[in-house]
Amino acid sequence: MADRTVKLESALRVRPGERLRLADVSADDTHGHDKGDANRIVAGDLERLDDLQERIWAERRHAVLIVLQGIDTSGKDGTIRHVMQAFNPRGCRVTAFGVPTPVEAAHDHLWRIHAAAPGLGEIAIFNRSHYESVLVVRVHELVPEAQWSKRYDQINDFERELAAEGATILKFFLHIDRDEQRRRLQDRLDDPTKRWKFELGDIAERKRWDDYLAAYEDALARCSTDAAPWYLVPANHKWFRNLAVGSILVDRLDALKPRYPEVTDLPKRIDLG
């Protein structure tokens, strides 16, 4: 499993400055894995993540920020449900960033993000994130280009600051193709238990597919750094998405070598009455 983990971490990491054309990247790629094998690996990864998170929480030396981004229906919620179930809610929180509230909109674009950043010992999961300010804001022309184009450097500075203070940052772009999105939208419409997730606005956003790909390509190229790398995860196959994210998390969190703190000032025996 270790060899596979290293391969995926390396194969899916976007190198600093690397320019990708997402239309040329297969969202079906499974990097040699099969579904049956993946289920076994994911089960082992969940056990390992449970142990690693408990050590991180106890040690309070590291913070972990997990960013999930992707076009509508790419599987952000599913990733949280299937992979992040390993984490104890006591030391982990999920923040979903939607349309800014009036209070949030009155501040700079990173204000609400910084408030949700993890403290030492914590794992924070962002379902969408600060990258919306160079994605949806750009695609919908909510602010002038002269304004949003400065935000890549601001985001890099923000992430660099978090890393300097002890945060490990992992950013996952869940990559699906247009045909897979169509299937998933139709599934939502057909399934009464999923119909509540379907919005007519999803169809309007789908018409901006190429614009979103261009925005993501710039975000990946300009904001994948050694301190805060992006991972491009082919996500047409949900089982591979879970395998990739889980394997990379295990690899990166294990590298922190979290340990339970030594306690030396307690008596060996006490009278419990």
Secondary structure as GFF3:
##gff-version 3
##sequence-region A 1 273
A	DSSP	alpha_helix	2	12	.	.	.	ID=ss1
A	DSSP	beta_strand	13	14	.	.	.	ID=ss2
A	DSSP	three_ten_helix	22	24	.	.	.	ID=ss3
A	DSSP	alpha_helix	35	59	.	.	.	ID=ss4
A	DSSP	beta_strand	63	69	.	.	.	ID=ss5
A	DSSP	alpha_helix	76	82	.	.	.	ID=ss6
A	DSSP	three_ten_helix	84	86	.	.	.	ID=ss7
A	DSSP	three_ten_helix	89	91	.	.	.	ID=ss8
A	DSSP	beta_strand	92	96	.	.	.	ID=ss9
A	DSSP	alpha_helix	102	105	.	.	.	ID=ss10
A	DSSP	alpha_helix	111	115	.	.	.	ID=ss11
A	DSSP	beta_strand	123	127	.	.	.	ID=ss12
A	DSSP	three_ten_helix	130	134	.	.	.	ID=ss13
A	DSSP	alpha_helix	136	139	.	.	.	ID=ss14
A	DSSP	alpha_helix	145	148	.	.	.	ID=ss15
A	DSSP	alpha_helix	151	164	.	.	.	ID=ss16
A	DSSP	beta_strand	167	175	.	.	.	ID=ss17
A	DSSP	alpha_helix	178	190	.	.	.	ID=ss18
A	DSSP	three_ten_helix	195	197	.	.	.	ID=ss19
A	DSSP	alpha_helix	200	206	.	.	.	ID=ss20
A	DSSP	alpha_helix	209	223	.	.	.	ID=ss21
A	DSSP	beta_strand	230	234	.	.	.	ID=ss22
A	DSSP	alpha_helix	238	254	.	.	.	ID=ss23
###
